[in-house]
Amino acid sequence: MRQLIQQSFPDHGVFGEEHGLMTGSSNGSGDSWLWVLDPIDGTKSFITGKPLFGTLISLLHNGTPVLGVIDQPITKERWVGMAGQPTMLNGRPISVRQCGDIGNAYMYSTTPHMFAGKTEKAFHAVRDRVRIPMYGCDCYAYGLLAAGHCDLVVEADLKPYDYMALVPIVEVSALYKC
């Protein structure tokens, strides 16, 4: 992915889990564009054969995510969120569902074991109020959120490559109603 970006957008920077930050060419225009990549979000799911991992791709302009992609190669699902456009799932517009009460909410979290100390207490407070808590979807849970299949995703200790692609997908799906 880095090589394709370098060839197509040599002025853009690239940041990812595997190889850190690579700045664009030195003419200065690349400082405003940054690609954030996570080739395998959900490594534990991937290595254990659980098909809920995905590839995350984001493009930031001046620090703001303007494009996000979740690509799930096993289920052949691709979510795309872009500023000013409806979020798409395999080319069809999607949106979050309305949930006016946390007691009716379906919640996902990758694992309850990611929470400790203050975050564990806060997580339990939310988990104990939702209708159904579910676990183990990694980035796939955010696709489900954007498509209206769950109401919230609760996580801790995410790095920029874990969440930047998710921002435009979920944010835009909340703005546009199908």
N, C-alpha and C positions, 0 to 999 in steps of 0.2 A: 504494500500500500504506500509506504514511504517513497519508494522509487517512482511509482506512478505520479504521486503528488509532485515530487521534485521535477519530473519531466514536464508535467502539464502546467505547474504553477511554481516556477523556480524562486519567485520572490516570497512565497508563503513559508512560514515556519511550520514545524510539525512537532507535536509532543505526544508521547505514548508511554505505556507501561513498560514495554520491553527495552526501548532505546533512549528514553529521556527526551530532552529538548534538542531540536536541530533548527537553527535559525535559517531564514531565507537568504537570498543573495543580498549583498551589501548595499544595494541602492536605497535602502530605507523604506521602500513601499511595503516590504514583507512584514514590517513590524505591526501592521494593522490587521493582518490575516494570519490565523493560526489554526491548523488542523489538529484535533485531539483524537487519538486512536486507541482503541482497546480491541486487538484482534480476536481475543477469546475472553469475553466477560463471562464469568462462571466457570473458571478453570476446574473446580472440583466436580461440577456437573459434567463437564466435558470428559475428564479422565475416568469418570465412573459410568459413562454411557448414558447419562440422563440428558435428553435432547432439549434442555431449556437454556442452554448457553447461547451466546450470540456475539456478533461483531458489532462494536459501537464506533461510529464515525461522527465527528462533529466539526463544524467550521465556525470559528469565532471571528467576529469583526470588531476590532477595538475592545476586545475582552468580553463581548456579548455573544452567546451562542445564537447563530442565525440559521443553522442547518443541523439537523440531527437525524441519524439513521440507526435503527436497530435491524440487523439482518440475522435471521434465524435460518441457517441452511438446511436443517433436517426437516422442519415443518414447511419450509419454503414460504416464510412470512417475512415481509419487509415493511417496517414502519418508517415513514419519512415525515419529519416536521420541519417546516421552513417558515421563517418570519413572513407574515402577511398572507399565508396560504393555509387552507385546512390541512390538518394532519391526514396522511393517507396510509392505509394498510393495503398492500398489493394493488395500489392504484385507485382504491375506493376511499372516499372521505369517511372519517370516523370522529367520534367525540366522546368525552367522558359522560357518565350518567349522573343524574342528580341524586344526591343522598343528603337529605336535610337533617339527619339525626345519626350521630355516631353509633347509636344502638342498632341501627339497621345496616351498618357498613360491613363490607367484606374487605379484610385487610390482608396484605401479603408482607412478608419479611423473608429475607434470604434464610436467616436462622435466628432463633432467639439467643443463641450463644454469642452473637456479635455485640451484645450489650453488657456493660459492666458498670458498677458504681451508680452514678447519677443517671446515666443513660438507661441502665437496667430498670431502675425505679420508674422512670418516665415511660419506658416501653411497656412495663406491666400495667401502668395506669391506663394506657391506650388499649392494649390487648384485652384487658378485662372488661372494657366497655363496648367493644365491637360485637357485632352479631356472630361473625365467623372469622377467626384468625387462621391464616394458612401460611405455609412455609415452603421455601426451596425453589424459587423461580428465577433468581438472579435478575438480569435485565429484562427477561421475558415478562416479569410482573408489571413492569412499566408499560409494556405494550398492551397488556391486559387492562391496565388502568386507563390508558389513552383510548382504548376501544370500548370502554364502558362495562367491562366484565368484573371489575372490582372497584373499590372506592378510595382506597389509600394504600400506599406502600411506605413502610416504616423501616429505616435502615440507620446504620451508624458507621462512622469511620470510612466514608467513601472518599476516594481520591478523584481529582478532576477527570481523569480518563474513565472513571466509573459512572459519572453523572452528566458530563457536559452534553453528550448526545441526547440524553433523556429530557433535558430542559425544553428545547423547542417542541419535542414530540408531545409532551404532556401539557405544556403551557398553551400551545396552539390548539390542541384538541379541546381544551376547556373554553376557548374563545369562540370556536365555530361549532354550532349545533347542526347536526345532520337532520 
